[in-house]
Amino acid sequence: MGRIKKKRIRWQPPFGSHLFRYRLYWAQEGDLSYTSNHADLGPVSEVLLPDDVSSFPLMSGEIYLGITAINEAGNESDMTKTVAYLDFTVPDAPLDLIVEDVD
């Protein structure tokens, strides 16, 4: 298995709120909404992709990301959105490594 360079996603928690958790949304086609793929994150303000979100796609290309806050009652905030180019693919390994004697 190759090595994937990680990306840190950070956000500022809302002021004066007692939040229960956050939800990270993503879409590859730009139609990001509350029905998009998502993962619940807990009470954190950053994640490392793809390590911290096991369901995040290991893909290469432009991806639309959104973050929401969810309170203890289950109410969800408006979505803060961004677009990023991510590459979580690994290249093929070189072939036929040879060690030779030289004169």
Secondary structure as a PSIPRED ss2 file (coil, helix, strand):
# PSIPRED VFORMAT (PSIPRED V4.0)

   1 M C   1.000  0.000  0.000
   2 G C   1.000  0.000  0.000
   3 R C   1.000  0.000  0.000
   4 I C   1.000  0.000  0.000
   5 K C   1.000  0.000  0.000
   6 K C   1.000  0.000  0.000
   7 K E   0.000  0.000  1.000
   8 R E   0.000  0.000  1.000
   9 I E   0.000  0.000  1.000
  10 R E   0.000  0.000  1.000
  11 W C   1.000  0.000  0.000
  12 Q C   1.000  0.000  0.000
  13 P C   1.000  0.000  0.000
  14 P C   1.000  0.000  0.000
  15 F C   1.000  0.000  0.000
  16 G C   1.000  0.000  0.000
  17 S C   1.000  0.000  0.000
  18 H C   1.000  0.000  0.000
  19 L C   1.000  0.000  0.000
  20 F C   1.000  0.000  0.000
  21 R E   0.000  0.000  1.000
  22 Y E   0.000  0.000  1.000
  23 R E   0.000  0.000  1.000
  24 L E   0.000  0.000  1.000
  25 Y E   0.000  0.000  1.000
  26 W E   0.000  0.000  1.000
  27 A E   0.000  0.000  1.000
  28 Q C   1.000  0.000  0.000
  29 E C   1.000  0.000  0.000
  30 G C   1.000  0.000  0.000
  31 D C   1.000  0.000  0.000
  32 L C   1.000  0.000  0.000
  33 S C   1.000  0.000  0.000
  34 Y C   1.000  0.000  0.000
  35 T C   1.000  0.000  0.000
  36 S C   1.000  0.000  0.000
  37 N E   0.000  0.000  1.000
  38 H E   0.000  0.000  1.000
  39 A E   0.000  0.000  1.000
  40 D E   0.000  0.000  1.000
  41 L E   0.000  0.000  1.000
  42 G E   0.000  0.000  1.000
  43 P C   1.000  0.000  0.000
  44 V C   1.000  0.000  0.000
  45 S C   1.000  0.000  0.000
  46 E E   0.000  0.000  1.000
  47 V E   0.000  0.000  1.000
  48 L E   0.000  0.000  1.000
  49 L E   0.000  0.000  1.000
  50 P C   1.000  0.000  0.000
  51 D C   1.000  0.000  0.000
  52 D C   1.000  0.000  0.000
  53 V C   1.000  0.000  0.000
  54 S C   1.000  0.000  0.000
  55 S C   1.000  0.000  0.000
  56 F C   1.000  0.000  0.000
  57 P C   1.000  0.000  0.000
  58 L C   1.000  0.000  0.000
  59 M C   1.000  0.000  0.000
  60 S E   0.000  0.000  1.000
  61 G E   0.000  0.000  1.000
  62 E E   0.000  0.000  1.000
  63 I E   0.000  0.000  1.000
  64 Y E   0.000  0.000  1.000
  65 L E   0.000  0.000  1.000
  66 G E   0.000  0.000  1.000
  67 I E   0.000  0.000  1.000
  68 T E   0.000  0.000  1.000
  69 A E   0.000  0.000  1.000
  70 I E   0.000  0.000  1.000
  71 N C   1.000  0.000  0.000
  72 E C   1.000  0.000  0.000
  73 A C   1.000  0.000  0.000
  74 G C   1.000  0.000  0.000
  75 N C   1.000  0.000  0.000
  76 E E   0.000  0.000  1.000
  77 S C   1.000  0.000  0.000
  78 D C   1.000  0.000  0.000
  79 M C   1.000  0.000  0.000
  80 T E   0.000  0.000  1.000
  81 K E   0.000  0.000  1.000
  82 T E   0.000  0.000  1.000
  83 V E   0.000  0.000  1.000
  84 A E   0.000  0.000  1.000
  85 Y E   0.000  0.000  1.000
  86 L E   0.000  0.000  1.000
  87 D E   0.000  0.000  1.000
  88 F C   1.000  0.000  0.000
  89 T C   1.000  0.000  0.000
  90 V C   1.000  0.000  0.000
  91 P C   1.000  0.000  0.000
  92 D C   1.000  0.000  0.000
  93 A C   1.000  0.000  0.000
  94 P C   1.000  0.000  0.000
  95 L C   1.000  0.000  0.000
  96 D C   1.000  0.000  0.000
  97 L C   1.000  0.000  0.000
  98 I C   1.000  0.000  0.000
  99 V C   1.000  0.000  0.000
 100 E C   1.000  0.000  0.000
 101 D C   1.000  0.000  0.000
 102 V C   1.000  0.000  0.000
 103 D C   1.000  0.000  0.000
